[in-house]
Amino acid sequence: MRLFVRFSLAFAAAAALGVCVLPIARAQSQTSSSSSSSNTAQTTGTGTYVVIDPLAKVRYDNRYDISLGAAYDHMKAGPTLLQGSNLGGLDLEGSYWLTKRWGAEGSARYYVGTSGAAPNPYSIQGPFVSQTFFGAGPEWLGPHNKHGDLIAHVLVGGMYGKFEQDLRGQPPSVVDFYNDQVALAGIMGGHMDLNRSEHWVFRITPDAVWTRYSINYGNRATSNDVNFALSVGVEYKFTKKKR
């Protein structure tokens, strides 16, 4: 839970920083563009300079958007394992905006990688494991201007954990892994966006990921884990349909 608290504080600090920095960045951008028009100008055939601003049409009134990013997730494949797993994969998300500030977001994420294993007589080391998340929830548009924005979200759904695929036919108990299963999962975090044009956005998504896996052997324990996830990618805004 200490990781969850640290992440929450870090995201809150980032949001507060955005409130302060985004207006300043806008003012600096306006000053810079007025004093250095040669950096954002093109010459026409008649020799006339035409100012070009790639962010001039950036608005926050689109109804739909979709994003895809390379994803990272840290997790533990068993209830008492000392070694964690660093997984990589893809993060696909889509939004339907209901009002100027509030929207509904859906997410599908896939992570795969190797994990440490408990000592065992079968010399099983570094077996592959994977997680597939599917869920949805509300999102809130925070501080924003034509340069970028901060968005917070809370997603609830399920996580399909696949832990037995690389155990050479042995039960997961020999390496202290969870069983293959669908478990409850939740994600809390958000997006940090940098607009590149009216449609395209560079997106960073830090999250805290909660999972509730269990085992069906021994004491049949259930474990609540909170870990860190991050994705980096691009977002596309469909601007024809307005909120």
Secondary structure as GFF3:
##gff-version 3
##sequence-region A 1 243
A	DSSP	alpha_helix	2	35	.	.	.	ID=ss1
A	DSSP	three_ten_helix	37	40	.	.	.	ID=ss2
A	DSSP	beta_strand	41	43	.	.	.	ID=ss3
A	DSSP	beta_strand	49	51	.	.	.	ID=ss4
A	DSSP	beta_strand	62	75	.	.	.	ID=ss5
A	DSSP	beta_strand	85	97	.	.	.	ID=ss6
A	DSSP	beta_strand	102	114	.	.	.	ID=ss7
A	DSSP	beta_strand	128	144	.	.	.	ID=ss8
A	DSSP	beta_strand	148	162	.	.	.	ID=ss9
A	DSSP	three_ten_helix	172	174	.	.	.	ID=ss10
A	DSSP	beta_strand	181	195	.	.	.	ID=ss11
A	DSSP	beta_strand	200	214	.	.	.	ID=ss12
A	DSSP	beta_strand	222	242	.	.	.	ID=ss13
###
